[in-house]
Amino acid sequence: MRIRLIVTCLVDVMRAKIGLSAIKLLEAAGYEVVVPEAQTCCG
């Protein structure tokens, strides 16, 4: 199953390890994670 992960600006800029850990966790659970390249902000 493919899912889209939308991270907040704070995670993207200041806490990147949180986003990367979320991706690793989801992939370990068998998901294909897609992060939108054009996303600039969650709001």
N, C-alpha and C positions, 0 to 999 in steps of 0.2 A: 504494500500500500504506500502511496506517495502522499506526503503531507507538506504543507507550506508553513515554515516557521517565520513568524514576523516578530522581530526583536525590537525593543524600545531603543530610542536614541541613547539613553543612559547606558544600557548594556552594550550597545554597539561601540560607543566611544570610550567609556570609562571602565566597564566591567566585561571585557570581551571574553574572559575565561568562563563566565556564566553561560554565554551563548554557545561557546564551543562545547562546554560540558553537556548542555541540553542536546546538542546535535549528536554527540557521542552516545548519550543515553538512549535517544530515540533510534539511532541506527542499531545499537545493540539489541533493541527490542524488535528489530526487523523492519523498521520503516525506512523508506527512502525520503530524505529530508531535502527540501528545496527552499532556499533563502532567496527572495526576490532581490535581484541586483539593483533595480531602480529605486528601491525603497530608501527614502532619506529620513523619514520620521514616522513614528507610529501615529501621530495626530494628524 
